[in-house]
Amino acid sequence: MIVMRDVRTDVLVGPTRRSRYRNEQSPDKAGRTARSARCPFSTCQRRPPVAGAGEVLVRVAASGVNPLDLKIREGIAEHERQKLPAILGIDLPGTVVATGPGVTRSRPGDEVFGMTGGVGGHQGSLAQHAAVDADLLALKPANFSMREASVVPLVFITAREGLVDRMAVRAGQAVLVLGGAGGVGQMAIQIARARGAEVFASGSTSSTLAATTQAGWIAG
């Protein structure tokens, strides 16, 4: 458990160097786990950030973990321009503590979530507090726990960009989602159905297919 100490805040920083395995392609989870073990996080204390113009200060409640987070940690996602060591973590839910100048849509006490940092030199969510761009946040649905909200932003944005921004999926079309029980797959199924498309999903096992049918989705 992380607790506040005086005017400083605990953060997880990692790693202090790039993995020497950064150019290898690990075909299995065991390989990725072994590689990540060589890129350890460390805990340190820093002064809490201050919300600047257009920013809000969020007390972080949880942090999602995506494949992209692991790649950044291993030093094999150079396109994300995150110089290590750094405070990682792309997705966060939390509570607004303070707002910076020019912020009108958020106020202290709001429960929010979003894809807010961990790339491009911006502080990530593996910390007690984060000052983030107010435009990257949305109010957390009341029926979502903080932990549930932490796994939504990146996978939803990924699915929406493909289906809506690029494909303009609409009623009358049929959509096949490969890996329908995964994070992006679950979002893709719901987005396509909401836009009126007929949806089919595949999965690697019968149990993953059962998860989609139990949720009321079409699986095939």
C-alpha positions in Angstrom: 0.0 0.0 0.0 1.3 3.4 -0.9 0.8 6.3 1.6 1.5 10.0 1.5 4.6 11.2 3.4 4.7 14.9 4.2 4.6 16.9 0.9 6.1 14.1 -1.2 4.3 11.4 -3.2 5.4 7.8 -3.9 5.8 6.8 -7.5 6.9 3.7 -9.4 9.8 4.4 -11.8 11.1 1.9 -14.3 13.2 0.7 -15.7 16.5 2.5 -15.2 17.9 1.1 -18.5 16.6 -0.5 -21.6 16.4 -4.3 -21.8 19.3 -5.8 -23.7 16.6 -8.1 -25.2 14.8 -5.1 -26.9 15.4 -6.5 -30.4 14.2 -10.0 -29.7 10.7 -11.2 -30.4 9.4 -13.4 -27.7 6.7 -15.7 -29.1 5.2 -16.7 -25.8 4.2 -15.2 -22.4 7.0 -16.9 -20.6 9.5 -15.1 -22.8 7.9 -11.7 -22.2 7.8 -12.4 -18.4 11.4 -13.3 -18.3 12.3 -10.2 -20.3 10.2 -7.9 -18.1 11.9 -9.3 -15.0 15.1 -7.8 -16.2 13.4 -4.4 -16.4 12.5 -3.8 -12.7 10.5 -1.0 -11.3 11.7 1.0 -8.3 9.8 3.1 -5.8 10.8 6.6 -5.1 9.3 9.8 -3.7 8.7 13.1 -5.6 6.8 16.2 -4.9 3.2 16.0 -6.1 2.7 17.6 -9.5 0.8 20.9 -9.8 -2.1 21.3 -12.3 -1.1 23.8 -15.0 -3.2 25.6 -17.5 -5.8 23.3 -18.9 -4.8 20.5 -16.5 -6.4 18.8 -13.5 -4.6 17.1 -10.6 -6.0 13.6 -10.2 -5.5 11.3 -7.2 -4.9 8.0 -8.9 -7.0 5.0 -7.8 -5.7 2.3 -10.1 -3.6 1.8 -13.3 -4.4 -0.4 -16.3 -1.7 -2.6 -17.8 -1.7 -3.0 -21.5 0.7 -4.8 -23.9 2.0 -1.3 -24.9 2.9 -0.6 -21.3 5.0 -3.8 -21.3 6.7 -2.8 -24.5 7.6 0.6 -23.2 8.9 -0.9 -20.0 11.1 -3.2 -22.1 12.4 -0.4 -24.3 10.9 -1.8 -27.5 8.3 0.9 -28.2 10.5 3.8 -29.4 7.6 5.3 -31.4 6.0 6.2 -28.0 9.0 8.5 -27.3 9.2 7.7 -23.6 12.7 8.1 -22.3 13.6 5.8 -19.5 13.7 5.9 -16.5 10.2 7.3 -16.3 6.9 7.0 -14.5 4.9 4.6 -16.7 1.2 3.7 -17.0 -1.1 4.9 -19.8 -4.6 4.4 -18.3 -5.9 5.8 -15.1 -9.1 6.3 -13.1 -9.2 8.6 -10.0 -10.6 11.6 -8.3 -10.0 15.2 -9.2 -8.2 17.0 -6.4 -7.6 20.4 -8.1 -8.0 22.2 -11.4 -5.7 24.5 -13.2 -6.5 27.8 -15.0 -9.0 27.5 -17.8 -10.5 24.2 -16.8 -14.3 24.4 -16.7 -15.6 20.8 -17.3 -14.0 19.2 -14.2 -14.1 20.1 -10.5 -12.7 18.7 -7.3 -14.5 15.5 -6.3 -15.3 14.3 -9.8 -14.5 10.7 -10.5 -12.8 10.5 -13.8 -10.9 8.1 -16.1 -8.8 8.4 -19.3 -5.8 7.5 -21.3 -3.6 10.3 -20.0 0.1 9.7 -20.0 3.0 7.2 -19.9 4.1 8.2 -23.4 5.7 11.1 -25.1 7.6 12.2 -22.0 4.4 12.6 -20.0 4.1 11.2 -16.5 2.2 8.0 -16.3 -0.4 6.6 -13.9 1.9 4.5 -11.6 1.9 7.2 -9.0 -0.4 8.6 -6.3 -1.1 11.8 -8.2 -0.9 12.9 -11.8 -1.4 16.3 -13.5 -3.1 15.5 -16.8 -4.7 17.3 -19.7 -8.4 17.9 -18.8 -9.5 17.1 -22.3 -8.1 13.5 -22.0 -10.5 12.7 -19.1 -14.2 11.7 -19.0 -16.5 11.2 -16.0 -16.3 7.7 -14.8 -19.6 5.8 -15.2 -21.3 5.3 -11.8 -21.6 1.6 -12.4 -17.9 1.2 -13.0 -15.5 0.5 -10.1 -12.2 2.3 -10.2 -10.5 -1.0 -11.1 -12.9 -1.7 -13.9 -12.5 1.8 -15.3 -8.7 1.4 -15.3 -8.8 -1.2 -18.1 -11.1 0.7 -20.5 -9.5 3.8 -22.1 -6.7 2.4 -24.4 -8.6 -0.7 -25.6 -11.8 1.4 -26.3 -9.9 4.1 -28.2 -8.1 1.4 -30.2 -11.4 -0.3 -31.1 -13.2 2.9 -31.9 -10.4 4.2 -34.1 -10.5 1.1 -36.2 -14.3 0.6 -36.5 -15.6 4.2 -36.4 -12.8 6.6 -37.6 -11.3 4.3 -40.3 -14.1 1.8 -41.3 -17.2 3.8 -40.5 -19.0 0.6 -39.5 -22.8 1.0 -39.9 -26.1 -0.9 -39.9 -26.4 -3.6 -42.5 -22.7 -4.6 -42.4 -21.3 -7.8 -40.9 -18.2 -7.6 -38.7 -15.9 -10.5 -37.6 -13.9 -9.8 -34.5 -10.9 -12.0 -34.1 -10.1 -12.6 -30.4 -13.5 -11.3 -29.2 -12.8 -12.0 -25.5 -9.7 -9.8 -25.4 -9.7 -6.2 -24.2 -9.9 -4.6 -27.7 -12.2 -7.4 -28.9 -14.7 -6.8 -26.2 -14.8 -3.1 -27.0 -15.0 -3.8 -30.8 -18.0 -6.1 -30.4 -20.0 -3.6 -28.3 -19.1 -0.7 -30.6 -20.1 -2.6 -33.8 -23.4 -3.7 -32.2 -24.2 -0.2 -31.0 -23.8 1.0 -34.6 -26.2 -1.6 -35.9 -23.8 -4.1 -37.5 -24.2 -7.9 -37.3 -21.2 -9.1 -35.2 -19.4 -12.5 -35.2 -16.5 -13.2 -32.9 -13.8 -15.9 -32.7 -11.8 -17.1 -29.8 -9.0 -19.5 -29.1 -11.0 -21.7 -26.7 -14.6 -22.6 -26.0 -14.5 -20.8 -22.7 -13.5 -17.5 -24.3 -16.4 -17.9 -26.8 -18.7 -18.7 -24.0 -17.8 -15.4 -22.4 -19.0 -13.5 -25.4 -22.2 -15.4 -25.7 -23.0 -15.0 -22.0 -22.6 -11.3 -22.4 -25.3 -11.4 -25.1 -22.9 -11.1 -28.0 -22.8 -13.2 -31.2 -19.9 -15.6 -31.4 -19.0 -17.9 -34.2 
